[in-house]
Amino acid sequence: MTGSAPVMAGWNRFSGVSRSAAAAVLALLAALMLFGLTSGASGDQVTPAGPNAMRAAGMVGDHALYARIVHRVEAGEPYYAAVAAEHRANHYPLKPFVTVRLPTLATIFSAIGLQGGTLLVTATGIAAILTWRRRLMTEPGLPAYARFAALLIAFNLSQIVVREWVLIHEVLAGVLITLALALYRPARPWAAMAVLAIAVAIRETVLPVAMLLGCFALLDRNWRAVGAWLAFGLSFLVILALHMSAVAAVTTPADLASPGWNGLGGWASYLSFVHFTSGFRFLPAWVAALLVPLALLGWAAWRSRLAIAVLSIQLAFALLLMLFARSNNFYWAMLVVPTLFVGLAFAPAALTALLRALKPSGLPFPRQPSKAGRPPP
């Protein structure tokens, strides 16, 4: 035999797991799938722009809002004055201040134009896909087929080539999270940190990613990295305070306030958000109900710090979406969907190992025949 079996066992966390642990994992997987199939996880949980939504430049809803803001900034109007005017005119809330996006994306797009912005987002997405492919090729112990998981990232980044979608802040922020995770090295987190700094400047909801990576540095007692992540967080708080002050300067008591973020949609809403924002949106919703638990299982199977980081991020955002996202906040899922389905590449090996663990010790698990047509020794 070749040395492939020890390598496979090395990367697969579920290889050699106890029978009781395998049963528990498979039971949880089945429960999540069954609950997803029976809980009404469909597009009904998502509220895209309706027929009465604002329209501009061939776009509707939030797409049109952000396009109009970019055009006003292009014409020389200050960003916060443009935001206040457009939010009021189109019945968007201005309170609390987090209902107003940070000015980064509008400033960039007003400088290079919407077409230039689309090219920028597309180029960043391609860089993220290629960086992931290289990372999956060079990670110790991974099987050769792992590199093809980068295709799943490409499949779930289709929005990066669509003009109206690049105006949604979560699209570029999600691409940058994807790139940062491919660059992440626990001992040398500087490249990932730099990319995440840009992502946080575009959408403040990226902050939990940086916080989780900072927690890993703390667990590693990498004090230099801990200090850098703390500086990262403090710098962001300064930026957020300036943003809050700027929004307060253009709001009035009569401006609309947000209804709040208490969606409490649970697992069904999370699945519907993922389905609607992924490349699987053209397939029935039950597909996501089956694939999402498998993707999470695949991430849990890969024994590496990167996989633990990605799985932690996926679970954290799943919880945030289940608890807080309203039906029209579905685009929050775009922050993590690009990396979620990479786990599908590892799911078959995870399932095989778990099923093997369920076999009674006296019954060997069937093996694949060797190249000569005979079972391996």
Beta strands, then each sheet from edge to edge (+ up, - down):
strand 1: 55-56
strand 2: 59-60
sheet 1: 1+ 2-
end
